[in-house]
Amino acid sequence: MARITFHLARADNGVIGKDGKLPWHLPADLKRFKAQTMGKPMVMGRKTFESFPSPLPGRRHIVLTRDAGWHAEGAEVAHSPAAALALAGDGEVAVIGGGEVFALFLDRADCVELTEVHVDAEGDATVPEFGEGWRETAREDHASEAGRPAYSFVTLERVR
């Protein structure tokens, strides 16, 4: 059975994106994302996939879309969460967004690797707090530096 881990950065006000991009630039967050997703199948929405300049090396890109005719170089296409998980197979599956895709997999997620970005960001994509049923198992706080906002790396595990 697949173990589903969400990977996302979210501002204090819930914003995760603006115009198909991250509303901040945090090199440490990008480095952490790369380390945590390398070698794993990543499930994402079409807009998330299209926000990359090209497919990310060393990872499978399973793109969940309602568009039956959509295809792209480097993308494995799925039209339902079940089809996406079937493509991913057993083992850890990285769900990387956007907001609609996180909502589709929320009931099945086992873990959240979250970067809390300590700003109220302007944006058009949001993810709400994860709420009850999760416990924080790790936190690493980082101060604001070089004009970048303060942030925290947080791991949440589902309480079963």
Backbone as CSV, one residue per row, in Angstrom:
resi,resn,N_x,N_y,N_z,CA_x,CA_y,CA_z,C_x,C_y,C_z
1,MET,0.836,-1.194,0.000,0.000,0.000,0.000,0.875,1.250,0.000
2,ALA,0.440,2.246,-0.695,1.214,3.486,-0.792,1.143,4.277,0.515
3,ARG,2.250,4.917,0.846,2.295,5.880,1.951,2.306,7.257,1.298
4,ILE,1.281,8.048,1.591,1.111,9.343,0.939,1.650,10.452,1.839
5,THR,2.622,11.191,1.294,3.200,12.326,2.006,2.978,13.587,1.188
6,PHE,2.390,14.596,1.824,2.235,15.902,1.195,3.544,16.666,1.355
7,HIS,3.932,17.397,0.324,5.097,18.275,0.369,4.636,19.654,-0.078
8,LEU,4.696,20.635,0.828,4.256,21.969,0.452,4.853,23.029,1.349
9,ALA,4.874,24.240,0.808,5.203,25.437,1.573,3.931,26.273,1.612
10,ARG,3.610,26.784,2.807,2.354,27.530,2.979,2.618,28.741,3.862
11,ALA,2.126,29.893,3.421,2.229,31.111,4.224,1.319,30.994,5.450
12,ASP,1.568,31.839,6.424,0.754,31.823,7.652,-0.733,32.005,7.358
13,ASN,-1.086,32.687,6.257,-2.491,32.896,5.908,-3.027,31.832,4.947
14,GLY,-2.277,30.733,4.749,-2.772,29.621,3.941,-2.391,29.660,2.472
15,VAL,-1.786,30.740,2.004,-1.444,30.875,0.586,-0.291,29.932,0.228
16,ILE,-0.449,29.225,-0.914,0.620,28.357,-1.406,1.122,28.787,-2.784
17,GLY,0.383,29.669,-3.475,0.813,30.068,-4.810,0.137,31.328,-5.290
18,LYS,0.799,31.954,-6.273,0.248,33.144,-6.924,0.643,33.093,-8.392
19,ASP,-0.362,33.130,-9.266,-0.123,33.107,-10.714,0.775,31.937,-11.128
20,GLY,0.565,30.764,-10.517,1.308,29.577,-10.886,2.736,29.523,-10.361
21,LYS,3.064,30.399,-9.422,4.423,30.423,-8.864,4.350,30.504,-7.340
22,LEU,5.485,30.213,-6.701,5.573,30.412,-5.261,5.709,31.911,-5.000
23,PRO,5.021,32.442,-3.975,5.096,33.884,-3.709,6.364,34.291,-2.936
24,TRP,7.318,33.406,-2.798,8.564,33.672,-2.075,9.672,32.860,-2.726
25,HIS,10.906,33.183,-2.374,12.048,32.395,-2.857,12.866,31.984,-1.638
26,LEU,12.766,30.702,-1.290,13.494,30.153,-0.142,14.358,28.989,-0.627
27,PRO,15.623,29.238,-0.946,16.486,28.165,-1.443,16.525,26.935,-0.532
28,ALA,16.487,27.127,0.776,16.530,25.973,1.696,15.284,25.109,1.544
29,ASP,14.133,25.720,1.277,12.903,24.965,1.063,13.001,24.154,-0.225
30,LEU,13.539,24.743,-1.283,13.678,24.031,-2.556,14.652,22.856,-2.404
31,LYS,15.726,23.063,-1.640,16.706,21.995,-1.407,16.071,20.844,-0.614
32,ARG,15.275,21.189,0.401,14.582,20.175,1.207,13.584,19.398,0.347
33,PHE,12.817,20.120,-0.472,11.849,19.487,-1.365,12.554,18.483,-2.281
34,LYS,13.656,18.895,-2.877,14.403,18.011,-3.771,14.865,16.761,-3.032
35,ALA,15.444,16.937,-1.849,15.954,15.790,-1.071,14.828,14.832,-0.688
36,GLN,13.669,15.380,-0.322,12.562,14.543,0.149,11.808,13.846,-0.977
37,THR,11.858,14.381,-2.181,11.085,13.794,-3.282,11.938,13.003,-4.274
38,MET,13.238,13.114,-4.195,14.123,12.449,-5.159,13.855,10.945,-5.178
39,GLY,13.686,10.403,-6.391,13.473,8.972,-6.569,12.057,8.499,-6.307
40,LYS,11.163,9.409,-5.950,9.785,9.027,-5.629,8.836,9.471,-6.737
41,PRO,7.727,8.751,-6.888,6.687,9.255,-7.793,6.014,10.465,-7.144
42,MET,5.837,11.521,-7.932,5.174,12.734,-7.442,3.829,12.864,-8.144
43,VAL,2.779,13.067,-7.364,1.441,13.298,-7.915,1.160,14.791,-7.800
44,MET,0.704,15.369,-8.910,0.444,16.806,-8.946,-0.660,17.102,-9.938
45,GLY,-1.200,18.295,-9.826,-2.161,18.767,-10.810,-1.450,19.293,-12.047
46,ARG,-2.227,19.486,-13.097,-1.676,19.962,-14.368,-1.000,21.327,-14.217
47,LYS,-1.633,22.245,-13.493,-1.058,23.589,-13.351,0.276,23.535,-12.604
48,THR,0.371,22.662,-11.620,1.644,22.512,-10.905,2.712,22.001,-11.872
49,PHE,2.374,20.972,-12.641,3.337,20.440,-13.614,3.778,21.537,-14.581
50,GLU,2.815,22.303,-15.077,3.127,23.332,-16.071,3.892,24.510,-15.477
51,SER,3.944,24.613,-14.158,4.711,25.696,-13.525,6.213,25.409,-13.530
52,PHE,6.610,24.155,-13.780,8.033,23.802,-13.839,8.582,24.167,-15.214
53,PRO,9.840,24.657,-15.269,10.427,24.940,-16.578,10.585,23.659,-17.417
54,SER,10.821,22.533,-16.751,10.892,21.214,-17.387,10.697,20.188,-16.270
55,PRO,10.436,18.913,-16.620,10.270,17.924,-15.556,11.493,17.893,-14.624
56,LEU,11.232,17.707,-13.354,12.309,17.687,-12.357,13.066,16.372,-12.458
57,PRO,14.386,16.414,-12.513,15.163,15.182,-12.680,15.015,14.217,-11.503
58,GLY,15.078,12.926,-11.810,15.129,11.907,-10.770,13.812,11.556,-10.118
59,ARG,12.708,12.038,-10.677,11.392,11.785,-10.107,10.382,11.547,-11.216
60,ARG,9.390,10.693,-10.929,8.279,10.496,-11.862,7.249,11.598,-11.628
61,HIS,6.643,12.074,-12.690,5.638,13.136,-12.642,4.293,12.553,-13.052
62,ILE,3.442,12.266,-12.073,2.100,11.749,-12.338,1.154,12.937,-12.229
63,VAL,0.553,13.283,-13.363,-0.247,14.498,-13.437,-1.729,14.140,-13.456
64,LEU,-2.434,14.665,-12.468,-3.870,14.448,-12.333,-4.577,15.589,-13.059
65,THR,-5.374,15.243,-14.081,-6.089,16.263,-14.845,-7.451,15.723,-15.278
66,ARG,-8.397,16.655,-15.407,-9.727,16.282,-15.914,-9.745,16.291,-17.445
67,ASP,-8.718,16.869,-18.057,-8.650,17.025,-19.516,-8.184,15.715,-20.155
68,ALA,-9.127,14.998,-20.781,-8.830,13.685,-21.362,-7.805,13.768,-22.494
69,GLY,-7.659,14.928,-23.125,-6.731,15.060,-24.239,-5.361,15.601,-23.858
70,TRP,-5.172,15.920,-22.586,-3.904,16.547,-22.176,-2.779,15.524,-22.107
71,HIS,-1.621,15.912,-22.589,-0.408,15.116,-22.419,0.788,16.053,-22.513
72,ALA,1.900,15.645,-21.932,3.122,16.455,-21.981,4.322,15.537,-21.828
73,GLU,5.413,15.932,-22.423,6.670,15.202,-22.301,7.045,15.090,-20.826
74,GLY,7.327,13.865,-20.376,7.763,13.657,-18.995,6.632,13.467,-18.002
75,ALA,5.391,13.518,-18.468,4.239,13.377,-17.575,3.523,12.054,-17.813
76,GLU,3.151,11.386,-16.724,2.259,10.232,-16.780,0.895,10.772,-16.369
77,VAL,-0.108,10.581,-17.199,-1.404,11.219,-16.979,-2.363,10.287,-16.252
78,ALA,-3.065,10.847,-15.256,-4.125,10.138,-14.534,-5.342,11.050,-14.477
79,HIS,-6.529,10.426,-14.468,-7.762,11.215,-14.449,-8.557,11.056,-13.160
80,SER,-7.994,10.321,-12.175,-8.644,10.191,-10.869,-7.559,9.936,-9.827
81,PRO,-7.850,10.236,-8.567,-6.865,9.922,-7.524,-6.496,8.435,-7.501
82,ALA,-7.481,7.558,-7.700,-7.200,6.112,-7.694,-6.258,5.742,-8.842
83,ALA,-6.470,6.325,-10.017,-5.595,6.044,-11.155,-4.183,6.565,-10.901
84,ALA,-4.075,7.728,-10.263,-2.758,8.285,-9.934,-2.006,7.361,-8.980
85,LEU,-2.711,6.857,-7.958,-2.076,5.949,-6.994,-1.714,4.618,-7.644
86,ALA,-2.536,4.147,-8.571,-2.221,2.904,-9.280,-0.935,3.073,-10.090
87,LEU,-0.781,4.213,-10.742,0.451,4.487,-11.486,1.655,4.559,-10.551
88,ALA,1.464,5.162,-9.383,2.569,5.352,-8.432,3.044,4.034,-7.838
89,GLY,2.120,3.099,-7.627,2.484,1.808,-7.042,2.663,1.899,-5.533
90,ASP,3.237,0.836,-4.963,3.455,0.795,-3.517,4.663,1.646,-3.148
91,GLY,4.795,1.908,-1.863,5.911,2.733,-1.393,5.449,4.154,-1.161
92,GLU,6.406,5.055,-0.968,6.057,6.443,-0.666,5.683,7.200,-1.931
93,VAL,4.583,7.929,-1.842,4.104,8.768,-2.934,4.125,10.206,-2.433
94,ALA,4.774,11.082,-3.189,4.844,12.500,-2.848,3.726,13.240,-3.562
95,VAL,2.791,13.793,-2.807,1.743,14.628,-3.389,2.221,16.067,-3.219
96,ILE,2.346,16.798,-4.355,3.015,18.098,-4.297,2.127,19.278,-4.696
97,GLY,0.826,19.047,-4.913,-0.055,20.184,-5.152,-0.662,20.173,-6.534
98,GLY,-1.430,21.172,-6.774,-1.789,22.313,-5.949,-2.924,22.031,-4.996
99,GLY,-3.591,23.111,-4.625,-4.617,23.072,-3.599,-5.704,22.040,-3.827
100,GLU,-6.204,21.939,-5.055,-7.269,20.969,-5.347,-6.770,19.540,-5.172
101,VAL,-5.522,19.289,-5.557,-4.962,17.938,-5.447,-4.750,17.578,-3.970
102,PHE,-4.271,18.531,-3.172,-4.153,18.261,-1.734,-5.516,17.909,-1.140
103,ALA,-6.564,18.648,-1.539,-7.913,18.376,-1.020,-8.378,16.967,-1.404
104,LEU,-8.068,16.536,-2.630,-8.480,15.202,-3.088,-7.826,14.076,-2.279
105,PHE,-6.597,14.284,-1.824,-5.850,13.228,-1.135,-5.822,13.390,0.383
106,LEU,-6.444,14.442,0.913,-6.327,14.731,2.348,-6.745,13.563,3.232
107,ASP,-7.849,12.905,2.894,-8.328,11.800,3.729,-7.387,10.602,3.710
108,ARG,-6.536,10.510,2.685,-5.639,9.360,2.553,-4.199,9.666,2.973
109,ALA,-3.889,10.929,3.229,-2.508,11.321,3.525,-2.062,10.772,4.883
110,ASP,-0.801,10.345,4.935,-0.208,9.802,6.160,0.699,10.806,6.844
111,CYS,1.316,11.694,6.063,2.345,12.586,6.578,2.308,13.889,5.782
112,VAL,2.700,14.986,6.436,2.830,16.274,5.768,4.218,16.820,6.062
113,GLU,4.974,17.078,5.007,6.256,17.778,5.132,5.966,19.212,4.707
114,LEU,5.877,20.086,5.707,5.368,21.440,5.523,6.465,22.456,5.806
115,THR,6.584,23.431,4.925,7.390,24.608,5.236,6.399,25.711,5.554
116,GLU,6.394,26.142,6.821,5.556,27.270,7.225,6.345,28.532,6.917
117,VAL,5.833,29.333,5.983,6.498,30.582,5.620,5.811,31.681,6.427
118,HIS,6.583,32.348,7.287,5.994,33.271,8.258,5.759,34.658,7.672
119,VAL,4.812,34.685,6.734,4.332,35.923,6.113,2.847,35.733,5.821
120,ASP,2.154,36.845,5.620,0.820,36.808,5.034,1.036,37.162,3.569
121,ALA,0.970,36.165,2.696,1.291,36.359,1.285,0.029,36.599,0.473
122,GLU,0.179,37.364,-0.602,-0.902,37.497,-1.565,-0.826,36.314,-2.505
123,GLY,-1.990,35.744,-2.835,-1.971,34.617,-3.749,-3.355,34.183,-4.153
124,ASP,-3.398,33.215,-5.081,-4.674,32.726,-5.589,-4.858,31.233,-5.349
125,ALA,-3.895,30.604,-4.679,-4.017,29.181,-4.333,-3.749,29.046,-2.840
126,THR,-4.651,28.344,-2.155,-4.514,28.210,-0.707,-4.720,26.757,-0.277
127,VAL,-4.198,26.455,0.888,-4.442,25.177,1.552,-4.733,25.519,3.005
128,PRO,-5.882,25.075,3.522,-6.214,25.391,4.912,-5.332,24.620,5.894
129,GLU,-5.422,24.993,7.166,-4.749,24.238,8.224,-5.207,22.787,8.137
130,PHE,-4.373,21.869,8.587,-4.734,20.459,8.483,-5.677,20.013,9.595
131,GLY,-5.738,20.757,10.709,-6.751,20.529,11.737,-6.499,19.318,12.607
132,GLU,-7.590,18.807,13.166,-7.524,17.670,14.083,-7.006,16.434,13.360
133,GLY,-6.466,15.510,14.129,-6.048,14.247,13.562,-4.592,14.223,13.104
134,TRP,-3.864,15.289,13.388,-2.442,15.366,13.016,-1.634,15.732,14.253
135,ARG,-0.414,15.169,14.353,0.469,15.598,15.432,1.804,16.001,14.848
136,GLU,2.353,17.061,15.412,3.659,17.546,14.964,4.736,16.643,15.548
137,THR,5.618,16.114,14.692,6.683,15.227,15.160,8.071,15.835,14.989
138,ALA,8.161,16.933,14.247,9.454,17.606,14.092,9.214,19.060,13.703
139,ARG,10.115,19.943,14.173,10.050,21.372,13.821,11.460,21.929,13.863
140,GLU,11.777,22.677,12.820,13.082,23.341,12.725,12.816,24.780,12.287
141,ASP,13.043,25.744,13.178,12.751,27.149,12.892,13.964,27.854,12.300
142,HIS,13.706,28.748,11.342,14.766,29.519,10.683,14.376,30.993,10.672
143,ALA,15.309,31.845,11.075,15.056,33.284,11.135,15.050,33.902,9.745
144,SER,14.436,35.061,9.656,14.458,35.841,8.423,15.908,36.223,8.118
145,GLU,16.256,36.168,6.818,17.625,36.541,6.448,17.677,36.956,4.994
146,ALA,18.525,37.915,4.698,18.749,38.408,3.334,17.442,38.797,2.630
147,GLY,16.535,39.431,3.381,15.275,39.874,2.801,14.250,38.771,2.616
148,ARG,14.598,37.547,3.035,13.663,36.428,2.923,12.912,36.278,4.241
149,PRO,11.651,35.796,4.171,10.879,35.649,5.406,11.411,34.518,6.294
150,ALA,11.093,34.610,7.575,11.368,33.496,8.491,10.489,32.323,8.075
151,TYR,10.941,31.108,8.398,10.177,29.918,8.036,10.504,28.799,9.003
152,SER,9.642,27.773,8.988,9.841,26.594,9.825,9.589,25.351,8.985
153,PHE,10.488,24.377,9.128,10.261,23.060,8.533,9.513,22.243,9.573
154,VAL,8.343,21.718,9.201,7.483,21.005,10.141,7.078,19.657,9.540
155,THR,7.118,18.613,10.359,6.601,17.308,9.943,5.367,17.001,10.771
156,LEU,4.271,16.673,10.097,3.019,16.287,10.741,2.743,14.833,10.380
157,GLU,2.345,14.043,11.356,1.963,12.641,11.116,0.502,12.487,11.478
158,ARG,-0.215,11.745,10.657,-1.625,11.482,10.965,-1.721,10.614,12.206
159,VAL,-2.639,10.961,13.104,-2.927,10.139,14.273,-3.961,9.118,13.849
160,ARG,-3.607,7.850,13.903,-4.524,6.788,13.445,-5.160,6.103,14.633
